[in-house]
Amino acid sequence: MTDAPQQPVFISYLLALLLLPLVYCCESTRPMAEVKDDYTFVIHPLLQNIENNITKLLGDQGCVEIKKHLCEENNETGSIHKMVCSIPFKNPKKSMSIVKCDLRKLAINIKDSLRCHCSTNEDDNESQSSCAQPHHRILSKERLCKLLNIVKNIKSCYKKLAVKNS
């Protein structure tokens, strides 16, 4: 009799596991020429700026390269979308650090370029308002390295997409 209340929880957990891949599903229908232009003129400069800012904040402290977010063969846009949706934006009502605000701007531009949105991230307009006056809050080395890793992997995936569609 004590097992009965646990059964609905198990079913909910199983259902969540089955639906999780759909959360990050993105098959962009946008022409690749437009996606490449967005990358060249908007996204790449943002990525470069964020990478430079994080590198400055880290100073002499290096990061261990972690290949958590890989660019899937023949699914570059889906991989980019998955990486963007994995950027942690917690406490959107609080003021964000400058790096997090730059990442928020990047995420919005990439999602708009691919015409794919994250169902797991909070409302973009709400988060942008928390970036009106970003704080010079120092993020931990671990968090900076995690964000730098995501940025580098997004750049790498865009490069594969560009080569593939040349």
Secondary structure, 3 states (H helix, E strand, C coil): CCCCCHHHHHHHHHHHHHHHHHHCCCCCCCCHHHHHHHHHHHHHHHHHHHHHHHHHHHCCCCCCCCCCCCCCCCCHHHHHHHHHHCCCCCCCCCCCEHHHHHHHHHHHHHHHHHCCCCCCCCCHHHHHHCCCCCECCCCCHHHHHHHHHHHHHHHHHHHHHHHHCC
